């Protein structure tokens, strides 16, 4: 049989084209837009509400202790008890102080007897000197002895008073009404002077105590009214004003201890209760955003801003005026109407397409 030129070339060309078509992989599908939650930047806020968590404490809390040392034989109150002014709190063993008082009284009796004798000798010496049967030296000696005896009586009387006071110090008495918040010694212990036996929260008023960041402290206006409410029951609340501000910051947290004096607090605001304080402070014309919107661009704070036309995100640096665990106030870097991502900021990259789940003021 006769071969024709190109009889085998056409099948080979078709096979080569088919193999080349098989080597070309299909293009990858486009990535789905990442769903994110966003918030729309609204008007600049001239003031904002700051919320802090604190506790209820007594305005005056004192440690009560004995003025002398001794063995405590009785403590009549415990933590949580309410006491009245003049109520007996605890007692020391009075045996030593009773013996000291008895010895002081005996010394006083002896000094008084000596005074009677020297007083009689003085009058006798003066009469003898007047009649010419005594000497001036004898009279002067009698006067000195009388003065010494008088001083001895005064000293003995002072020792009796000291012994009586020390015997009274064996009984610890509350000087004002209040509530026992802590105890420092148990019956049977030998206590030193001044050792805390109980801690008494006096009924002179209640404070809401908060640890305040320095920016909030500096921006709070003078005489600001603070609303203090129970965290578990916001219906139980009271109003108050700043009564005391710590002059130095806490070395660990960097916050300042602020005490809010409460006006007519309800009975449900008990000592140690966890409360929430709310006050309005000047924000300096910043934009308020959720704290979850804040991220970083290098060492600077930034937020992700959505381009509503292309539905892509870009990282924009901002200047933070103030922040707390719930909110952040941005002073520059944003304009009204910007759409800012508030959830999923750590998983974004510049230019990434997103799908908006929520857009709210």
C-alpha positions in Angstrom: 0.0 0.0 0.0 1.2 3.4 -0.8 1.7 6.0 2.0 0.5 9.5 1.7 2.5 12.4 3.0 1.0 13.8 6.2 -1.2 10.8 6.9 0.2 10.5 10.4 0.8 14.2 11.1 -2.8 15.2 11.6 -3.7 12.7 14.3 -0.5 13.6 16.2 -1.3 17.3 16.1 -4.8 16.6 17.4 -3.4 14.5 20.3 -0.8 17.2 21.2 -3.4 19.9 21.3 -5.6 17.7 23.6 -2.8 17.0 26.0 -1.9 20.8 26.1 -5.5 21.6 26.9 -5.5 19.0 29.8 -2.4 20.7 31.3 -4.1 24.1 31.8 -5.8 24.1 35.3 -9.1 26.0 35.7 -8.8 29.4 37.3 -9.4 29.4 41.1 -12.8 30.6 42.3 -12.9 34.1 43.8 -12.8 34.3 47.6 -16.0 35.0 49.3 -16.1 38.4 51.1 -15.4 38.2 54.8 -18.4 39.0 56.9 -17.8 41.8 59.4 -19.8 43.9 61.8 -19.5 47.7 61.4 -20.7 50.9 62.9 -21.2 54.2 61.2 -19.4 57.2 62.7 -22.0 59.8 63.8 -21.8 63.3 65.3 -18.9 64.4 67.5 -19.8 64.0 71.2 -19.1 67.0 73.4 -19.7 64.8 76.5 -20.0 61.2 77.2 -21.1 58.9 80.0 -18.4 57.2 81.9 -19.2 54.0 83.7 -16.9 52.5 86.4 -17.3 49.6 88.9 -16.5 50.1 92.6 -17.6 49.1 96.1 -19.4 50.6 99.0 -17.3 51.5 102.0 -17.8 53.5 105.2 -16.7 57.1 105.2 -14.9 56.5 108.5 -13.4 53.2 109.5 -11.3 52.9 112.7 -9.3 50.2 114.5 -10.2 49.8 118.1 -7.6 48.5 120.5 -6.5 48.5 124.1 -4.2 51.3 125.4 -2.3 48.8 127.6 -1.0 45.3 127.1 -2.4 42.2 128.8 -4.2 39.0 128.2 -7.6 39.4 126.6 -10.1 37.3 128.4 -13.3 38.2 126.6 -14.5 39.7 123.3 -18.2 40.4 123.2 -18.7 41.2 119.5 -18.0 39.6 116.1 -17.8 40.5 112.5 -21.1 41.9 111.2 -22.4 42.9 114.7 -23.8 46.4 115.1 -22.6 48.3 118.2 -23.7 51.4 120.0 -21.6 54.1 121.6 -20.5 53.0 125.0 -21.0 49.3 124.4 -18.3 47.0 125.8 -16.3 45.4 123.1 -13.7 43.3 124.9 -11.9 42.9 128.3 -8.4 42.3 129.5 -7.5 40.3 132.7 -7.7 43.1 135.3 -5.7 41.4 138.1 -2.4 43.2 137.6 -4.1 46.6 137.3 -6.3 46.0 140.4 -3.1 45.2 142.4 -1.4 48.3 141.1 -4.4 50.4 142.2 -4.4 48.8 145.6 -0.7 49.6 146.0 -1.2 53.2 144.9 -4.0 53.7 147.4 -1.9 52.3 150.2 0.9 54.6 149.2 -1.5 57.5 149.3 -2.7 56.7 152.8 0.9 56.5 154.0 1.7 59.9 152.4 -1.3 61.5 154.0 -0.4 60.1 157.4 3.1 61.5 157.0 1.6 64.9 156.0 -0.4 65.0 159.2 2.7 64.4 161.3 4.8 66.9 159.5 2.0 69.5 159.6 1.9 69.1 163.4 5.6 69.4 163.7 5.6 72.5 161.7 3.0 74.2 163.8 4.9 73.2 167.0 8.2 74.6 165.7 6.5 77.8 164.7 5.0 78.2 168.2 8.3 77.5 169.9 10.0 80.1 167.7 7.4 82.7 168.6 7.7 82.1 172.3 11.5 82.1 172.2 12.0 78.4 173.2 12.8 77.2 169.6 15.4 78.0 167.0 15.1 79.4 163.6 16.9 76.4 162.1 14.4 74.0 163.7 11.5 76.0 162.2 13.0 76.0 158.7 13.6 72.2 158.8 9.9 71.7 159.8 8.8 73.9 156.9 10.9 71.9 154.4 9.5 68.6 155.8 5.9 69.9 155.4 6.6 70.8 151.8 8.1 67.4 151.1 5.2 65.6 152.7 2.7 67.7 150.7 4.4 66.9 147.4 4.5 63.2 148.4 0.7 63.3 148.8 0.2 65.0 145.4 2.4 62.3 143.8 0.5 59.5 145.5 -2.8 60.9 144.4 -1.5 61.1 140.8 -0.4 57.4 141.0 -3.9 56.5 142.2 -5.4 58.3 139.2 -3.0 56.6 136.8 -3.8 53.2 138.3 -7.5 53.8 138.1 -7.2 54.8 134.5 -5.2 51.7 133.7 -7.8 49.6 135.3 -10.4 51.3 133.1 -8.3 50.6 130.1 -8.8 46.9 130.6 -12.3 47.4 129.2 -12.6 48.3 125.5 -15.6 50.5 124.7 -17.0 51.6 121.4 -16.8 55.4 121.1 -19.4 55.6 118.3 -22.1 53.5 116.7 -21.1 51.4 113.8 -20.7 47.9 112.3 -17.8 45.5 113.0 -16.0 44.7 109.8 -13.0 42.8 111.0 -11.4 41.3 114.2 -7.8 41.1 115.0 -7.4 39.1 118.2 -9.1 36.2 120.0 -9.8 35.6 123.7 -6.8 34.2 125.4 -4.2 36.1 123.4 -1.7 38.5 125.0 -2.1 41.7 123.1 0.2 44.7 122.8 -1.0 48.3 123.2 -2.7 49.6 120.1 -3.2 46.2 118.5 -6.4 46.1 116.5 -9.1 44.1 118.3 -11.9 45.0 116.0 -12.4 47.3 113.0 -15.4 49.5 113.2 -17.2 51.1 110.3 -18.9 54.1 111.9 -22.4 55.2 110.9 -21.3 58.6 109.7 -22.1 57.9 106.0 -21.2 55.7 103.0 -18.8 56.2 100.1 -18.7 54.7 96.7 -15.1 53.9 96.1 -13.8 53.7 92.5 -10.4 53.3 90.8 -10.5 56.0 88.1 -8.2 56.4 85.1 -6.2 59.6 85.0 -7.9 60.9 81.8 -11.3 60.5 83.4 -10.1 62.2 86.6 -8.7 65.2 84.8 -11.8 65.7 82.5 -14.4 65.4 85.3 -15.8 68.8 86.0 -15.8 70.2 89.6 -18.7 69.2 91.6 -19.9 66.5 89.1 -22.9 64.5 90.3 -22.2 60.7 90.2 -25.0 58.2 90.1 -24.1 55.1 92.1 -26.3 51.9 91.7 -26.0 48.3 92.8 -24.6 46.3 89.9 -27.0 43.4 90.5 -30.0 45.7 91.0 -29.7 49.1 89.2 -33.0 50.2 90.8 -31.2 50.6 94.1 -29.2 53.8 93.6 -28.1 57.0 95.2 -26.5 60.3 94.1 -23.2 61.6 95.4 -20.3 64.0 94.8 -16.5 63.6 94.9 -15.4 63.7 98.5 -11.8 62.6 98.3 -9.3 62.0 95.5 -6.1 60.1 96.1 -3.1 62.4 95.3 -1.0 59.5 93.9 -1.7 56.8 91.4 -1.7 53.1 92.1 1.7 51.8 91.1 0.3 48.6 89.5 -2.9 49.9 87.7 -2.0 53.5 87.3 -5.5 54.6 88.5 -6.5 57.0 91.2 -8.7 56.0 94.2 -11.8 58.3 94.3 -14.4 58.3 97.1 -17.9 59.5 96.3 -19.9 60.7 99.3 -23.4 59.4 99.0 -26.5 61.4 99.9 -29.2 59.5 101.8 -28.2 56.0 100.6 -30.9 53.4 100.8 -30.5 50.5 103.2 -29.8 48.1 100.4 -26.5 49.8 99.7 -24.6 47.8 102.2 -20.9 47.8 103.1 -18.9 45.8 100.5 -21.6 45.8 97.8 -20.4 46.0 94.2 -21.8 49.2 92.6 -21.6 50.9 89.2 -20.9 54.6 89.0 -22.1 56.8 86.1 -21.1 60.3 85.4 -21.0 62.7 82.4 -17.6 64.0 81.4 -16.4 66.3 78.6 -15.1 64.2 75.7 -13.4 67.1 73.8 -15.4 66.6 70.6 -14.3 63.1 69.8 -16.1 60.2 68.0 -17.2 57.4 70.3 -16.7 53.8 69.0 -16.9 50.4 70.6 -13.5 49.4 72.1 -13.5 46.3 69.9 -12.9 48.5 66.8 -9.4 49.5 67.9 -6.4 47.8 66.5 -2.8 48.8 65.8 -0.7 49.9 62.8 2.8 49.5 64.0 3.0 51.3 67.3 0.0 53.6 66.6 -3.7 52.9 67.2 -5.8 52.4 64.1 -9.2 51.2 62.8 -10.4 49.4 59.7 -12.5 51.7 57.5 -14.8 50.2 54.8 -15.0 51.8 51.3 -18.7 51.4 50.7 -18.3 51.6 46.9 -15.8 48.8 46.5 -16.7 47.0 49.8 -13.0 46.7 50.7 -11.2 47.7 53.9 -8.3 50.0 54.6 -6.4 50.5 57.8 -6.5 54.1 59.0 -4.4 55.5 61.9 -6.4 57.5 64.5 -5.6 59.5 67.7 -7.3 58.1 70.8 -8.5 60.7 73.3 -9.8 58.3 76.0 -10.8 54.7 76.3 -12.3 52.3 78.7 -13.2 48.6 78.6 -16.4 49.3 76.6 -15.7 52.4 74.5 -13.0 54.4 72.8 -13.1 58.1 72.0 -11.2 59.1 68.8 -10.2 62.7 68.5 -8.8 62.6 64.9 -8.5 60.3 61.9 -12.2 59.8 61.2 -15.0 61.9 59.7 -18.7 61.7 60.0 -20.2 58.9 57.9 -17.1 56.6 57.9 -18.0 53.0 58.3 -15.7 51.3 60.8 -15.3 47.6 61.4 -16.1 46.6 65.0 -15.8 42.8 64.9 -13.2 40.7 63.1 -10.5 43.3 63.0 -7.6 40.9 63.7 -8.4 38.8 60.6 -8.4 41.6 58.0 -5.8 42.7 55.4 -5.7 45.9 53.4 -7.9 45.8 50.3 -9.8 42.7 51.4 -13.4 42.5 50.3 -16.0 42.3 53.1 -19.7 41.8 53.6 -21.4 44.1 56.1 -23.5 42.4 58.7 -24.6 45.5 60.6 -24.5 49.2 60.0 -25.7 51.3 62.9 -25.1 54.7 64.4 
